[in-house]
Amino acid sequence: MSPSTAPAAVDLAAVAPESGASDPVRLARLRWWDVADVAALEADLFGPTAWSAELFWSELAAPGRGAWVARTADGALAGYAVAAAAGADADVQTIATAPWARGRGLGDALLAACEQHAAALGATALLLEVDAGNAPARRLYARHGFEQLARRRDYYGPGADALVLRRRTTPPPTPSTDEPDAADDTDPGARPA
């Protein structure tokens, strides 16, 4: 995946709204027209610590960012994620799923998009903060190989610590320059004379 393109659409047929709709959820790049819906879901989920629409706008405009949105075919917002990469380190800036979409693999797909983005930009580590009391999110990150580096006391407010987690990434392989030239007809297994 190149950093400027969205990951291939992810068909999460098991994710459907509580209303009973059977529409699969599709993962695509977050675009300007998604910002209002994403900011509204962010506010519902995170209250006073939520990102504003302006902050999402600035993330979309910043270099090294990857942002994704997950929607059903009828447009229902299921989740979103934003990652930032600069040099050897990348960060999951925010990742969230709507309550009706939880527990069905959408968090895995969004996190995988962040991991792919980091690797495509050459980052060797992906970092994030998670509320120490958020057991489902901590299980998600553990499944993806994240390990705790530190604890930030009261990061999310009094008594709400953040755990700083890191996962090593594997950058995409670089093309080898050791390939034999097509015009070279020597036997690669032959010994020099």
C-alpha positions as CSV (number, residue, x, y, z in Angstrom):
1,M,0.0,0.0,0.0
2,S,1.4,3.3,-0.9
3,P,1.0,6.0,1.8
4,S,-1.1,8.1,-0.5
5,T,-3.7,5.5,-1.2
6,A,-6.4,3.8,0.9
7,P,-6.0,0.2,1.9
8,A,-8.1,-2.1,-0.3
9,A,-11.7,-2.0,0.8
10,V,-12.2,-4.4,3.7
11,D,-15.4,-6.3,3.6
12,L,-16.5,-6.9,7.2
13,A,-19.8,-8.6,6.5
14,A,-20.2,-9.5,10.2
15,V,-20.4,-5.8,11.1
16,A,-23.9,-4.5,10.8
17,P,-26.0,-1.8,12.7
18,E,-28.2,-2.9,15.6
19,S,-31.1,-2.1,13.3
20,G,-30.6,-5.4,11.7
21,A,-29.2,-4.1,8.4
22,S,-26.8,-6.6,6.8
23,D,-24.7,-4.1,4.9
24,P,-21.0,-4.9,5.1
25,V,-18.7,-2.2,6.4
26,R,-16.1,-0.8,3.9
27,L,-12.8,0.8,4.9
28,A,-11.7,3.8,2.8
29,R,-9.6,7.0,3.1
30,L,-11.2,9.6,5.4
31,R,-12.1,12.6,3.2
32,W,-13.2,16.1,4.0
33,W,-16.9,15.2,3.6
34,D,-16.5,12.6,6.4
35,V,-15.1,15.1,9.0
36,A,-18.4,16.2,10.5
37,D,-19.7,12.7,11.1
38,V,-16.3,11.5,12.5
39,A,-16.1,14.5,14.8
40,A,-19.7,13.8,16.0
41,L,-18.9,10.2,16.8
42,E,-15.6,11.2,18.4
43,A,-17.5,13.6,20.7
44,D,-20.1,10.9,21.6
45,L,-17.3,8.4,22.4
46,F,-14.7,10.6,24.1
47,G,-16.6,13.6,25.6
48,P,-14.4,16.4,26.9
49,T,-11.2,14.8,25.5
50,A,-12.6,14.4,22.0
51,W,-10.9,15.9,19.0
52,S,-12.7,18.8,17.3
53,A,-13.6,18.9,13.6
54,E,-10.8,21.5,13.2
55,L,-8.3,19.0,14.6
56,F,-9.4,16.3,12.1
57,W,-9.1,18.9,9.3
58,S,-5.5,19.7,10.4
59,E,-4.6,16.0,10.5
60,L,-5.9,15.6,6.9
61,A,-3.7,18.4,5.7
62,A,-0.5,17.4,7.6
63,P,2.2,15.4,5.9
64,G,2.8,11.8,6.8
65,R,-0.8,11.2,7.9
66,G,-3.1,8.3,7.0
67,A,-6.7,8.5,7.9
68,W,-9.5,6.0,7.3
69,V,-13.2,5.8,7.8
70,A,-15.5,2.7,7.9
71,R,-19.0,3.0,6.7
72,T,-21.9,0.7,5.8
73,A,-23.2,0.8,2.2
74,D,-26.1,3.0,3.5
75,G,-23.5,5.5,4.9
76,A,-23.7,4.6,8.6
77,L,-20.3,5.5,10.3
78,A,-18.8,2.4,11.9
79,G,-15.4,3.8,12.9
80,Y,-12.3,5.7,11.9
81,A,-8.6,5.9,12.5
82,V,-5.8,8.4,12.0
83,A,-2.1,7.6,12.0
84,A,1.0,9.9,11.7
85,A,4.4,8.9,10.6
86,A,7.6,10.8,10.8
87,G,11.0,9.1,10.5
88,A,11.4,5.9,12.5
89,D,8.3,6.5,14.6
90,A,4.6,6.5,13.8
91,D,1.7,7.1,16.1
92,V,-1.9,5.9,16.1
93,Q,-3.4,9.4,16.7
94,T,-6.9,8.2,17.2
95,I,-8.9,5.0,16.5
96,A,-12.5,4.3,17.4
97,T,-15.5,2.2,16.5
98,A,-19.2,3.0,17.0
99,P,-20.7,1.0,19.9
100,W,-22.9,-1.1,17.5
101,A,-19.7,-2.1,15.5
102,R,-17.6,-3.4,18.3
103,G,-16.4,-6.9,18.8
104,R,-16.6,-7.9,15.1
105,G,-13.1,-7.2,13.8
106,L,-13.4,-3.5,12.7
107,G,-10.8,-2.4,15.2
108,D,-8.4,-5.0,13.8
109,A,-9.0,-3.7,10.3
110,L,-8.5,0.0,11.3
111,L,-5.4,-0.8,13.3
112,A,-4.0,-2.9,10.4
113,A,-4.4,0.2,8.1
114,C,-2.4,2.2,10.6
115,E,0.3,-0.5,10.7
116,Q,0.5,-0.6,6.9
117,H,0.7,3.1,6.7
118,A,3.6,3.3,9.2
119,A,5.5,0.5,7.4
120,A,4.9,2.1,4.0
121,L,6.5,5.3,5.3
122,G,9.5,3.4,6.7
123,A,8.6,3.7,10.4
124,T,10.1,1.0,12.6
125,A,7.9,1.6,15.6
126,L,4.2,2.3,16.0
127,L,3.1,4.0,19.3
128,L,-0.2,4.9,20.9
129,E,-1.8,5.8,24.2
130,V,-4.7,3.8,25.6
131,D,-6.9,4.4,28.6
132,A,-5.6,1.9,31.2
133,G,-9.2,1.0,32.1
134,N,-10.2,0.2,28.5
135,A,-9.8,-3.6,28.6
136,P,-11.2,-4.3,25.1
137,A,-8.8,-1.8,23.5
138,R,-5.9,-3.2,25.4
139,R,-6.8,-6.8,24.2
140,L,-6.9,-5.5,20.6
141,Y,-3.5,-3.9,20.9
142,A,-2.0,-7.0,22.6
143,R,-3.3,-9.2,19.7
144,H,-1.3,-6.9,17.4
145,G,1.9,-7.2,19.4
146,F,1.9,-3.9,21.3
147,E,3.9,-3.8,24.5
148,Q,3.7,-1.3,27.3
149,L,6.5,1.2,27.5
150,A,5.1,3.7,30.2
151,R,2.1,4.9,32.1
152,R,1.0,8.5,32.0
153,R,-0.8,9.4,35.2
154,D,-4.1,11.3,34.8
155,Y,-3.6,11.6,31.0
156,Y,-7.3,11.3,30.4
157,G,-8.3,13.2,33.5
158,P,-8.1,12.5,37.3
159,G,-7.6,8.8,37.9
160,A,-7.7,8.0,34.2
161,D,-4.1,6.9,33.3
162,A,-2.9,6.3,29.8
163,L,-0.6,3.4,28.9
164,V,2.0,4.1,26.3
165,L,2.3,1.1,24.0
166,R,4.7,0.3,21.2
167,R,4.8,-2.2,18.4
168,R,7.8,-2.7,16.1
169,T,6.9,-2.5,12.5
170,T,8.6,-4.1,9.5
171,P,9.1,-1.6,6.6
172,P,8.3,-2.9,3.2
173,P,11.3,-4.6,1.5
174,T,13.4,-2.4,-0.7
175,P,14.1,-3.5,-4.2
176,S,17.3,-5.4,-4.4
177,T,20.1,-4.0,-6.5
178,D,22.0,-7.3,-6.5
179,E,19.9,-8.8,-9.2
180,P,22.0,-10.1,-12.1
181,D,21.9,-8.0,-15.2
182,A,19.8,-9.7,-17.9
183,A,22.7,-9.2,-20.3
184,D,25.1,-11.1,-17.9
185,D,25.2,-14.7,-19.2
186,T,27.7,-16.0,-16.7
187,D,26.7,-19.0,-14.7
188,P,26.0,-17.7,-11.1
189,G,27.1,-21.0,-9.7
190,A,30.5,-21.1,-11.6
191,R,33.7,-20.4,-9.7
192,P,36.0,-17.7,-10.9
193,A,38.8,-18.9,-13.1
